[in-house]
Amino acid sequence: MTPREKHLQAIAEIADEHGYTVEDILGPCRHKHLVSVRHQCFAMFYDRGYSTPEIGRIMNRDHSTVCHALNKRAI
């Protein structure tokens, strides 16, 4: 299993818990609940030791978006 497949599997597990698909999580939609699930994925990867640029590449987002989400989690 490649690293990309492992990442997608981890995202799929969180997405399934909330009734979304991986495509929903990685897509451009900004509905409030979907964004909240996406932020959970950011936090999961961050807790596993990934840097914000790495998480951004995995999740198709800019690293500053990841930083913002992680800072919101701390509040």
C-alpha positions in Angstrom: 0.0 0.0 0.0 1.4 3.3 -1.0 1.5 6.3 1.3 -1.1 8.1 -0.8 -3.4 5.0 -0.4 -2.9 5.1 3.4 -3.8 8.7 3.5 -6.9 8.2 1.5 -7.9 5.3 3.6 -7.5 7.4 6.8 -9.6 10.2 5.2 -12.2 7.6 4.1 -12.6 6.3 7.7 -13.4 9.8 9.0 -15.6 10.6 6.0 -17.6 7.4 6.5 -18.2 8.2 10.2 -20.0 11.4 9.1 -21.7 10.2 5.9 -19.3 11.8 3.4 -17.0 10.5 0.7 -13.3 11.1 0.2 -14.2 13.3 -2.8 -16.4 15.4 -0.6 -13.7 15.9 1.9 -11.0 16.8 -0.7 -13.4 18.9 -2.8 -14.0 22.6 -2.8 -17.4 22.6 -0.9 -17.4 24.9 2.1 -20.6 23.8 3.9 -20.1 24.2 7.7 -20.4 20.6 8.7 -18.2 19.4 5.8 -15.5 21.9 6.8 -15.7 20.7 10.4 -15.0 17.1 9.2 -12.2 18.3 7.0 -10.6 20.0 10.0 -10.8 16.7 11.9 -8.7 15.2 9.1 -6.2 18.0 9.4 -6.0 17.4 13.1 -5.6 13.7 12.7 -2.6 14.1 10.3 -1.1 16.8 12.5 -1.4 14.5 15.6 0.4 11.8 13.5 3.4 14.2 13.1 2.8 15.6 9.6 3.8 19.2 8.9 1.3 21.7 7.6 2.7 21.7 4.1 2.5 17.9 4.0 -1.1 18.0 5.2 -1.9 20.6 2.6 -0.5 18.4 -0.2 -2.5 15.4 1.1 -5.8 17.4 1.5 -5.4 19.6 -1.7 -5.2 22.8 0.4 -2.7 25.5 1.0 -0.6 25.1 4.2 -2.0 28.4 5.6 -5.5 26.9 5.4 -4.3 24.0 7.5 -2.6 26.4 10.0 -5.8 28.4 10.3 -7.8 25.2 11.0 -5.4 24.0 13.6 -5.3 27.3 15.3 -9.1 27.3 15.5 -9.0 23.9 17.1 -6.8 25.3 19.9 -9.3 28.0 20.8 
